[in-house]
Amino acid sequence: MGYRAMTQAERAELEKWIEMIYEKALELGLDPYPVHFEVVPAHVMYELGAYALPARFSHWTFGRDYHVQKTMYEYGVSRIYELVFNADPAQAFLLDVNDMLSHKLVVAHVYGHSDFFKNNIYFEHTDRRMIERARLHAERIRQYEAEHGPLVVEQFLDAVLSIEEHIDPVLPTHGAPSRREEPREEQPTGDTYEDIFYMVQPKPKPQPKPRKIPEEPQKDLLLFIRDHSRVLEDWQRDIISIIREEMIYFLPQIKTKIMNEGWACATGESLLFTSAGLLRFDELCSQQLRVKVASGKPGQSDPVLDYHVEKDVPTIRITTRRGYTIEGAFEHRVMLHDGRWVYLKDIQIGDKIALALGMDLWAQQYQPLPMTIGKPSATLADVAKQVGVSYYTVLRHLHGRKVRQAEAITQAIHSLNVPLTNRGRIQSHRRSLRLPPYLDERLAYLMGYFIGDGHFTKSGIGFTTGDDEQAERIALLLQDIGCTPRIKLDISENSRRWRITAHSRNLMDLFVALGIPRSVKARTKQIPSVILKSPEPVVSAFLRGYYDADGYAGPSGVILSSASEAMIKTVQILLLNYGILSTRRIQAKNSWQLSIRGVSAKVFAERIGFTLKRKQEALSRYIQQRQWFCRQQSWDTVVSITHGRADVYDITVDRSHRYVANGLVHHNSFWHERILENLPLTADEHVQFRKMHASVIQPYSRLSLNPYYVGYKIFRDIERRWNGELEPDEQESDWMGYPIERPQGQGLQKVFEVRQMECDQSFLHKYLTERLVRELDLYTYRVEEQDGELVWVVDETDWRKVRNALVDQLTNFGVPVLTVEDGDWQHRGELYIK
């Protein structure tokens, strides 16, 4: 992916948003350093990520890390959206291929980092000029390479970098600890005659005080080697100082990675109820349509503000007893029947999922028909008329004869799009259709019946039916739009069927243009998107025609049969919009049935119904034979949970922050989120932000921790608890486990306090609660041998032990704490490290 320079307009827009985000961060209580932003290509971004500081010295391990990160980026495995360096002003780098909303998201994220750098106590003594100092360090090392040779310097760097973590992890300052002053030798305090006394006998010599190096155990291994080694040269001591100084700069960032990073979405085929009709999620996000979506409450809809897409992520698909399905990312939230929100990863078989019943949100605009369909093609006579020559002059030109207006004739043929086979007459199957300017109920009914019991012919379309009234109805509809249908009755021993054909290529082209492919097979049939985007009367007419063709009414209620699973799924979701519950089941030979019973059958009769008299009468009998109906529940039970991978999509919805997809109610998936929520983003920008945000705050895998995810969840939980938003069965306690009364409405104040005073170890120890351990699905694991194979098994699930194990892993960056006990052990010149 090559470098894409920003246009002047894009640069101006980004500068405007950087200023706006900075002001909003200040309004929300943040106090960040000013930030200098640069937009750079991928190779620069990954070079900075590998070197960890701009213009840092060269070493082969940085090159290795660069190629690993860049390869993962090129294969789409991971992407670095931004890098920010702790300085005053802070320095941040944005990836050039990010779109404008991505830049806005990471700018807000950067200001969250900058606030943390400035206000967390562990960053209080870091060198804010380290970027400049790193450049000077690199110059000195290049000078040593010129003096002593690159190989010698590299080998020494290898040795020092192998122990770079072994500095004092609780260093209070960014410099070396001050050396202790050597105690002065005490002067004896004798009496006046002491000198006379020692004239008789010699004065005893003072006993030498035993000296130990170091006098007290020292945890800073790099510092001890630098100061006490007997073999190091000055340039080597300087390199140790350089590595140690840079490591001290990185120390607070390592110790607060989870906190600093703390400072999700459904798949593309999901269908959403919107003010523009029933739309696919991927279509809504890719086109960034400005629409309103159903919020999960009948009659209520809210505008979409943002859109986001995340490619190839782990997903969970749930299926309910009635056949409703949704697939989304692990952290995507759906509503339970009691109004609680639950992550897809936490759903279990038997859970009751809320259904969005009777949203009644439909498109308001009728869909226009293609302008060129139904009109006769231009002829050579039209060409002659436009150019001002005779019809035969145009013919002579086409036969290669020389004519004066040759160029004008050629241009007219192209501009009028004249088929060269058209010599001025219009064939019967190309006669003009009498079509309305938009897709109306008559044409929608015809399309619905055609998808059920229709087919394409070589020169038009055909229908079949066993009902006399239906054959007459189809013929009248075809006549109304300008066709001359042919009707034929086929009688055999076991069947009696009417065949209606219309030899009209214009009508055939119209159906294809409206979304019915000529090569469509029974198992691949779908409802055309133009129907889904039409007003409710048009959708009802289409469904009525489809049910007239493939529907049944009788003692079992209303049943629709189809070989196409996609068709049945879409119809089931459409019916929910009316307030009609249905059950989808697979039948013999992989065919599908959609059944409607009870009060939903009554709603079907009122809102859609049948046009065929015999089917409508059968439906009426079914309803009349039931004096009362059981109350239909607007929830369904989960019966299946499967895992997969897919591209996922999400939107941000104003006010309600929720939307309906595939008939289920979904929720929008710390500081950068809070900042962007308070900015005047466009509708499409908010949805994309939500999807980006959801993709970032999800766990990496079951065997690793995403610091962003863990930090985000803990900060959210802190805010919730200190605001007094507790679950009914939740007992509040302090970090030591003692019950306490939690103050109300102090969530944000507590978040700022934690940001200032804690590091990762204390942050996790105090605020990683039992509830969060369960919610984050944390546990410890180990390797053991089973049947001759090494396998990973769960070792511990007790929440306190899991928390303590996690804290232990973060102590001293997860490496052993080494303490220098004696620099000259037993006077052997050996280093005793404990």
N, C-alpha and C positions, 0 to 999 in steps of 0.2 A: 504494500500500500504506500504510494508515493506521498511526498510532502505536498500539502495544499495550503498555499499562502492565503491568509485572510484578506478579504476585500476591505476597502476603506469603510464601507457601510457596516460590515460585520465587526470591524475593530471598534467603530464608534458605538455600536449597540452594546458590545461586551464591556467597554469602558463605562457606559451608562449604568449597566446592571451591576458592575463591581461597586460603583459608588452607592447605588441604591441598597445593595446587600449589606455593605459596611454600615450604612446608616441604620438599617433595620436591626443588625446585630447589636448596635449600641442601644437602640430602643428596648431591646429585650433583656438588657442587663449585661451583655458581654463587654469585655474590655480588651480587645485584641491589639496586638502590634499592627501598625500599617503593613501592608503586604505589597511587594513588588511582583507582578505577574508577568510570565513569559509564555508564549504559545510556541511549542517546539514539535518537531516530527518525532516519530516513534523511536528511531535509532538514538536520538539525543535523550529521550525520556528513559530508555532502558539503560543507557550508559550512566545516567545520573543515578538510577536505581541500583546499579551494580556497584558504583564507586561510593555511594552513600553521601558524598559531598561533591559539589562542583570543583573541578580543577584539582582533585586529590591526586596524590602520587600514584604511580603505575605499579601494578602487581598482577601476576598471572591469575590469581584467584578472582580478581575483579573481571577480567576478560572471560573467565569461565562462567561467572554468574550472568554476565551480559548476554552471552550466547544462549544460556538456558532460558532467560526471561524473554529474549527476543524470539526464540523459536516457539515458545508457548504462545506468544502474541500472534505470530504469523499463522499458527495452526488453530487459532481461535480458542485456545485453552484458557487464557487469562489476559487481562488488560490492566495496565496501570493508567488510571484516569488522571491522576495528579500526583505531584510530589511537592512537599512543603518542608523548608528547612528552618530550624529554630534560630532566628537572628532578629535584630532590631534595626531596620524593618525586616520582617520575615520575607523569604524568597520562595515563590511558588512557581511551578511549571505545569502547564496544561497541555494535553495531547491535542495536536492539530486536527486530527480526524474526528474529534468529538463534535457533535452538533451543538447548536447554541444552548439548548436546554441542558445538555451535559455540562457545558462550561458553567452555567448558572448553579447547577447542583454542586460541582466540585469547588466553586468559589465559596459557597456557603460552608462547605465542609472545611475548606482551608481556614476560614475565619474562626471556626470552632477550634481547630488545632492551634491557631495563633493565640487565641484567648487562653487556652490551656497552658501553652508555653509561658505566657506572661504571668499567670496567676497561681499555678501549682507550685507548692513550696519546694518540691524536688528540683524545679528548674531555676530556683532563685539565684544560684551561684554559677550557672553555666555561662560560658563565654559567648556572648552574643555576636562576637566578631570572628567566629570560628571559620566562616567561609573564606574570609581574607587570610586568616592564619593558615588554612589548608593550602592555599596557593603558595604561601611562603614555605610551608613544609615540603611541598612538591619540588620547589626550586632547590632547597637544600639537599634533598635526596638525589636529584639529578646531578648536582655538583659532586656528591660523594661517588655516584656511578662513574663520572668522568675521571675522578681521582683514583679510585680503587678498583674499577671495573664493574660492569653491570651484574656479572654472575656472582661476585663476592657480596655485593650489596643485596642482591635478591636472596641468596642463601641466608643472610643474616635476617632479612625481613621475614623469611619463612619461619625462622626460629622464634622471632618476637611475636608474630601474628598468631602462632600456635598457642601462646599463653596470654593473649591480649585481654581476656576476660578476668584475669587474676589481678585485679586492683581492689582496693578497699571498697566494698559495695556501699558503705555508709559514709563516704568522704563528704564532709560538710562544705568544702570549697572546691573550686576548680583548679587550685594550685597545689603544689606539694605541701605537706604538713611542715610547719616550721621546725627547724632543728632545735633540740634542747640545748640550752647553754650548759657547758661543762661546769660542774660544781667546783668552786674554788677550794683549794686545800686549806683546811682549817688551821689557823695559827694557835699553837698551844698557849693556854692562859695560866702560866705558873706564877709563883710568888717572886719576890724581889731577889731571893737568895738562890734561885734555881741555877744560875750560871755557876755559882760557887760549888753547889752540890755536884754538878756534872764535871767539876775539875778533879774530883776524887775518882769517879767512875765514868766510863764513856756513855755518851747519850745514846739511847736505843734508836735505831732507825725505824721510821714508820712502816708498818706492814703494807705492801702494795695491795690496793683494792682490786679484787678479781673483776675482770672486765668481760662482759658478754655482749656479743653482737648477734642480734639486736638486744638491747637491754630489756625490752618487753616484746612478746610475740607480735609479729607484724603480718597483716593480711595483704598488704600491697606488695606482691611478689615482683612486679615490674620495677617499682621504686627501689626495693631492696637490692635487686641485681644491678640497677644503674648506679647506686651510690656505693656499693661495697664490693663489686667484682674487682678482682686483681688483674684480670686479663683484658678487659675491654679497653678499646681505644676511644678517644674523645668523640669521633664521628659515630661510633656504635652507641655510646651513651646518649648522644643527641637523637639518634633514631629511636631508641627506647623512649626518650622523653616525648618525641613526636607521637608515637603510637599510643602512649599512655594519655597524653593530653587529648587526643581525639577520642579515645575510649571514654574518658571522663565526660566529654561532650555528649556522647551517645548514651551514657549511663542513665540519665533520667528518662529518656525516651524508651529504653528497654524496660525500665521499672514501671512505666505507666502505659504500656502498650494497650492493654485492655481498656483502661479508663479513657485514654486519649482517643482511641477509635470509637468508643461508645458515644464520646461527646459528638412487597412481595407479591399472586398473579395466576391467571387461567390460560388455557391453551387457545390457539387461534380459531379452532372450529366452534368454540362456544358462541351461543347466540344470545344477544342482548336485546331487551325491550327498550326501544328508543323512540324519540319523537320523529325519527326518520324511518321508522319501521323496525323489523327484526333484522339486526345486522350481525354479521360475523365479527368476532373480536379483532381478528387480524385486519379486516377491512376497515373497521373503525379507527384502529391505531395507525395503520399505514397511511390513510387519507386524512387523519387528524380532523375528523368531522366535528363540527360544532353542533352538538345535539344535546338534548336532555335524555336522561335515562331513568327508568323506573327505580324507585328507592326501596321497594319492598312493601310499601303501603299503597293500597288501592287509591288511584287518583292523584298520587304524589310523584312528581318527577323533579330532578335537579340537574343543572347543567354540568357537563363534563369540562374539567379544567386542565387536565394533563393526561399524557399518554406515555407508555413505556413498553419496550420490548426487550426480552432477555433470551438469548439464543441457547438452545440445547442445555437445559438444566434438568436435574432429577425431578420427577413429578409423581404425584399420587392421583389415581383415578378411583373415585367412589361411585358405586351404583346402588340405587335404592330398590326396594321391593317392587315398585311400580315401573322401574326401568329408567328413572331419571339419572343422568350421569353428569359428573363434572371432573375435569382433570386440571390440576394446577400445581404450583410449587409448594414445597413443604410448609412454608410460612404463610400460605394463602389462607384467609379466614372466611368461614361460612357461618351462617346463623343456625343455631339449634332451635327446636320447637318452643323452648321456653325463653327465647330472646338472647341467650348467651352466645358469645362468639367463640369459635374453636378453630385451631389450626388444622389443616388437612392432615398433618402428620400425627395429630392427637386423636383423630376420629377412630372409633372402634366399631366393629360390627354390632348392630343393635342400637346404635345411636339414632336419635330422631332428628332429622334435618328439616328445617322450615322450608315450605314451598311458597313461591310468590304467586298466590292464587288470585285471579281477577284484577290484574294491574290495569287492564283496559287502556294501555298506552299504544296509540297507533300513529302511523304517518298521517299527515294532514294534506300533503301534496299528491295529486294524481300524477302518475308517471307518463311523460309524453311518449308517443310512438315514434319510431324512426321516420324521419321526413321523406326518405327516398322509397320506403316500402309502399306498395300499392299504387304508385304512379307509373304510367307507361314510360318505357325508355324513349329517349330522343331518337329520331330517325334522320336519315340523310336529307329528307325534305326540310327538317329543322335546321340542318347545317346550311343548306342552300339558302334558306330564308335569312339566316343570320349573316351570311357573307354577301348576299345580294346577287347570287348567280342562279342558274337553272339547276334543277335536279340532275339533268344529264351531264352538266359540267362537273358536278361532284363525282358522278360515276366515272367519267373519263379520267379524272385525277386518280381515282382509286385503281384504275386499270393501267396506270403508268403513262397516260397521255399527257402532253404538255399543255398546261392551262395557265392563264395569266394570274389567277388568284390562288395558286397552289399553296403558298405559305399561309394565307388566311384560312383556306379550307382545312389544312392540317391542324391549325390552332383551334378552329371551331369544333372539329371532331374530338379533340382532347378535352376542351373545356366543357362540352356537352356530354362527355363520356358515352359516346355512341358505340354500341357493339357493331362490329363490322359485318355481322350477319344480318343486321336489321336494315332492310332495303326500303323501308317506308310502310310496311304493314305490321299490324300488331296481331300476334297469334292469340287464339282463344284463351290459352292458359296464361296469357300476360295481360288480360284485360284489367283495367283499373279497379281497385277495391274502394268501397265506400266506408272509410274508416273514420272514427272520431279522432280528434287531435291527441287524445290520451287513452290510456288503458282503462276501459270502463267495465262495469259488471258483466255485460253480455260477453265481451271478449274473454274476460277472466273465467267465466263459467265454461266457455268453449275450451279454453286451455286446460282447465281442471279435468274436464271429461276426456280430453285428448290424452293427457298423461295417464289416465286410468285405462281407457279402452280405445285409444287412437294409434295411428301409425303413419309414417311417411310413405308416399308412393313415388314413382319416378317423376311425376309431374305435379304433385300436390299432396293432399293429406286424405286420410280415410278414417272412418269410425265404424265400430260394430256395437250392436245392442240387440237384446232380445225383446225389448218393449216397443210396441207400436207407437205409443205416445212419445217415447224418447227419440225414435227415428224421425218423427215429425218435428219435434222440437229442434233437433240438431240441423235438419234441413232448413227450417225457417231462420235459424241463426246465421247459417251460411248465406242464405239469400239476402239477409239484412245487410251483410257486409259486401255484397256485390258478386258473390259466387253463384254458379249454376250447379247445384249438387245433383248427383246421380244416385238413385236409391234402388237397391236390389235385395230381394228376399231369398235367402238360402235356406232350403229345407232339406234336412236329412232325417234318418231314422230316429236319432237321439236329440236333435236340436233344431231350433228354428231361429235364425238370426238375420237381422237387417244389416246391410252393408251400405254405408253412405260415403261417397267419394266426391272430392272437389278437386278438379284438375285446375289448380291455380298455383303457379310457381311464386307469384307474389305472396300468397297466403303462407306457402311453405317457407319462403324467405322471412316473412314476418315472425313466424313461430321460432325460427332459428335465431333471429335477432333478439327475440324476447327471452332467450335462455333455454330453449329446448333443442339440444343437439340432434342432428339427423342420425348420428350413430348411437344414440342412447339405447342402452339395454335395460331389461327389466330390473336388474339388480343395481343399476347405477342411476336410476331416476331420482331427481331432486325437484323440490319446489323452486321455480325460477326466482332469482333475487328480485326481479321487478315486481313480483307478487308480494314478497315479504316487505317491500318498501312502499306499498300502496296503502290507501286508507282502508278502514275496517270493512266497508261495504264490498270493496273489490276482493279482499281476502276471504270474506264470507262467501261470495259468489264462486270463487275458485274452489274452496273447500266443498261447497255444495255440489259443484260439478264432479269433483273427485270422488266424493262419497256416493253420488248417483252411479258412478262407474264401478267402484271397487268396494263400496260399503254395504253393510247388512244391518237390518233392524228386525228384531224379533224378541222372543222370550229372554234371550241373553243380553238384551240391551242393544247398543250400537257397536258394531265391529268393523274395523277397516283392515283389509288384508293387502299385503304388498311383498314383493321379493326384495325390495330395497330397504335396508335398515336405516339409511340416511333419511329417506323419505318419511318413514314412520317416526323417527326421532323428531324431525322438524315439525310434523303435524302435532305431535304430543306437546311440544313447547308452545306452539301457536294456540292450542286449545287452552292451556293454562291462562293465557292472556284474557280469554273470555270468562274464566272462572270454571273451566271444565277439567276435572281430574280424569286421567285415563291410565290404563295399565298396558305396558308393552311386553309382549312375550314372543319367543321364537317358537315356530311350529315345525311340522315335518318338512323335509326337503329345504331347510334353512329359509323358510318363508317367515314373515312377521305378521303379527296381529296386534291391533290397538283397540282395546275394548273400553267402552264407556258405560257405566251402570249408575243406578241410583239417581240422586238429585242432579248429577252431572248430565245424565241423559235428558233430563227435563230442560236444563240450561242449553244443551245442544239443540233441542227442538226449537227453543225460543230464539236463539241467536244465529243458528246455521240451518239446520233442518235438511230435508230432502225435497227435490223438485218432483221426483218420481212418486206418483200417487200411491202405489202399493207399498213402497218403503216408508213413506210418511205415515200411512195408516197403521203399519206395523209398529212404528215408533209410538204413535198415539195410544195404541192398545197397551203397549208396555207401560206407559206412564199412568194410564187410567186404571190399570189392574193393581197399582200400588197406591193405597190411600195415603201413605206417609213414607218418607224416606229417612234413613239414618243420616245424621248430621255428618257431612264430609269433613274430615280433618285436613287442615292445611299443613301437614307434615308427612314425612315418609321415613321408613326405617332403612338404614344402611345394611345391605346384605353382601356386598363384595368390595374389597379393597385391593387394588393392584398397583404396581410401581412401573415406571417407565422413564423416558426422557423426551422432551419436546421443547419447542420455543413457547415461551409464556408471555402473556400480555396483561397489562393492568391499566387502570384509569384512576384519576383523582376526581371525585364528585363533590361539588359544592354542598354545603349545609349538612346533608345527611351522611356524607362520606360512605355511601354504600350504593350498590347497584344489583340488578338482577341479571344473571347469566345462566342459561340452560334451565331456567325455572327456579334456581336457588338464589338465596340472598347472600351477597358477598360484601366484604369490607375492604376499604382501601388498605393496602399493605404499607439523633437527638438534636442536636442543635441545628445541623443543616436542614433537617426536616422542619423544625419549628420556624426557622428563618424563611424558608421558601413558602411555607403555608401562609405567611403574612405578607408575601409580595404580590403585586398585581400581575400574576402570570396569566397567560391566555389559557383557554380551556384545554387546548391540545398540549400545552406545556405542562399543565398540572398532571395530566394522565401519564405522560412520559416520565415526569419526575417520580410519580408513585411507582411505576414499574421499575425504574432504576433503583429507587430506594428499596423496594421489596427484594430485588435481586441481590443487593449488597448485604442486607441484614438477614441472611439465611445461613444455616450451618454448612460448613464445607463437606463434612462426611461424619459418619458415626465414630470414626477413629481419630478425629482431629477437631480442634477448636477454631472457630472464626472469632478473632478478638473483637471485631466490629459487632458481630451478632451478640456476643456475651455482654460486652459493655453497654450496648444499646438496651438490651433487656433489663440489665440491672438498674441503669439510670431511670428507665421507665417505671420499674417497680419501686424505686425510691420515691419518685414523684407521686406515684399512686398511694403508697403507704402514708407518706407525710401529708397527703391531702385528705386522709381518712377514708379512702375508697377501698374498704376491706370487704372480702367475701363474707357471707353469713357465717360460715364455719371457720373463719380464719382468726386465729388468736395472735395478737400483736405482742412482740417481745423485743428487747434490745438485742445487741449482737452477742451478748453472753448468755441469752436464753431466759432472762428474767422478764416476767410479764410487766408491761407498762401501759400507760394511757398515752396513745399517740396524739400529738396536737393536730388540729385541723387546719387545712388551707396553707400549709407551709412547705409544700412540695418543691416549688422552684427555689425557695430559700435554702432548703436542705441540699438540693442538687449543687448549688454554688458552693456550699460549705464543703461538700465531699470533693468537688473539683479542686478546691484549694489545698486540702489537708492530707489527702490519701495518696498512696501508691497502690500498685496492683495487689500486693500481698494483703495490705490492710483493707483495701476495697473489697476483695473477695471474702476475706475472713469476716468482715462486719456485715456485708450486704448480700451475700449469696445465700439466700434462705432455702429452707426445705422445699417451699413451694416452687422456687425457681429451679432447683436441682431436678425436681420432677418434670417441670415444664420444658427444661432444656435437655432432658433425657441424658443426664450426666452419670457416668459410672467409671470405675477403674477396671482395667483388664490386664491379663497376663498371658504368657505363652505356656502351654503345657503339652505333653505328649499324649496323644490318644490313638490307639491302634497303630503305633509306629509312626504317626505323623504329628508334626507340630501345628497346633491350632490355637487361635486366640479365643479365650474364654473370659466371661465376666468374672471379675475378682471380688468387687465390693460395690454394694448399692446403698449402704447406709449414708445418708446425706452429709453427716458431719465428717465421716471418714473420706468421702469423695471430695468435699470442700478442702479438707486439710491436705489431701494428696495433691490437689491442684495448686494450693498455696506453696507447698513444698517444691513443686516443679518450677515455680516462678522465682523462688529464692535464689539469689546469686546467678540469675539467668539460666538456671537449670544445670549449672556445672558445680562440681565440688568446691567448697570453700577451703583454700589452702592457706595455712599460716606458717610463716617462717619462725621456727622456735630457736634455731641456733645456726649462725652463719659459719661457724668453725667448730663443728661438732667434734668433741674430744681432741681438739687441736689437730685434726686430720685435714683441714681445709675442705671439709665436706659440708653440704647444706642439709640441715635437718628440717624437713617440712612435715607438718602434721595436718 
